[in-house]
Amino acid sequence: MTTRTSRSDFTTVSYDPIDTRHHGSIAVPVYQSSLFAHETYAQFEEAFEDLFLTPVYSRGRNPTVAFLEEKLAVLESGEAARCFASGMAAITAAIMSCVNQGDHVLCVSQAYGPTREFFTSYLTRFGIETTYVDGTSMEALRQAVLPNTALLYLESPTTMRFEVQDLSACTELARSIGARTIIDNTWATPIFQKPLAFGVDLVVHSLTKYVSGHSDCVGGAVIGSKELINRLSTSEYMLFGGIMAPQIAALLIRGLRSLPLRMQRHQETGLQVAAHLERQPHVIRVNHPGLPSHPQHELAKRQMSGYGSLFSFVTDEPIARLKAWSDRLHYFKIGVSWGGFESLIVVNEIPDGEAGDRRIVRLYVGLEDPADLIADLDEAWARVRDL
Ligand SMILES: Cc1ncc(COP(=O)(O)O)c(C=O)c1O
């Protein structure tokens, strides 16, 4: 198998079936094998010297998974990648590889819930304390630094309120105090944001979302320098063992091949739907970094070359009406996660900062026709507006 590197994301996600062992197979074969045998004992011993270089055992290197890892590393402009059984397996492994007992972590306050729970309920068992900071304020981040701050954990944009962090300023701050940086780049994907270029140490992904693109598998990845990925591989990856299965890797490789195209379409439709909602009287504010009304739109434009299609809006409408609206939607399905074909909706009773009891509705815009999606939202709203 070969991996072609190219500056073009489209070229990167392609597959050249040049390896004659695969008979010209146009899809990457699934190596459904836990172990790999060797012809001589000398070869076996040599392979054992680097379990990530030559296939020995699939909790180490599996060729199908390795192919996906190489693609992801190139797409993120990183040196190496490691895939995991889920986004959370990747996130927790990345975090564990950056902290020691007694360290302090700075985490953006709107980071994905289970990630925060890992910091708050799990790492505290090892004397690792976390401070949650408003990631939109560099001043707040600077002020929260402690002498033992070892990690700055970012998620830009965050995936409920879609707040953006200034990646260059964050990595500069981290470097000045000798701390590492991790970013969850699931929303933008490497197609629209390449955080390693801003000096971030490790990029983490839930591949379950846009990379899969078909809502049919769960996976995660960590991407970074060879040094950091090697360190994480020999400890958290090998010892916790949360590896990705080869069938899942094959599904994700399939997803990768259409990722650039899908992201373009998601971006366009997402922005159309968001702009439409912004004009509706029952919508107070749309949280989408691609809209000029977003308070950090200029920063978002500088850091990202495009936008994902998950966004939220704030409303004063009663939760019962929002749920009745969701019930009447045809294209938008009621469900968590995102990144697949189908559009999704979740209604949240989260207080929106100073605004008290307002509701946040999170919409994921899928690959359906934009006019159908907009009509769906409007027609269902007309049926519940006066309930
Ligand atoms: C932003 C973000 N990061 C990470 C995760 C965790 O990924 P997984 O569900 O693949 O473990 C999710 C899942 O919803 C997510 O939304």
The ligand as an ORCA input file, in Angstrom:
! r2SCAN-3c Opt
* xyz 0 1
  C     -16.880     17.610     19.932
  C     -16.847     16.165     20.297
  N     -15.683     15.627     20.696
  C     -15.607     14.337     21.053
  C     -16.704     13.512     21.054
  C     -16.569     12.082     21.513
  O     -16.514     11.234     20.452
  P     -17.003      9.698     20.495
  O     -18.483      9.735     20.706
  O     -16.571      9.178     19.174
  O     -16.302      9.052     21.639
  C     -17.931     14.020     20.633
  C     -19.117     13.138     20.577
  O     -20.239     13.566     20.452
  C     -18.011     15.385     20.266
  O     -19.179     15.937     19.894
*
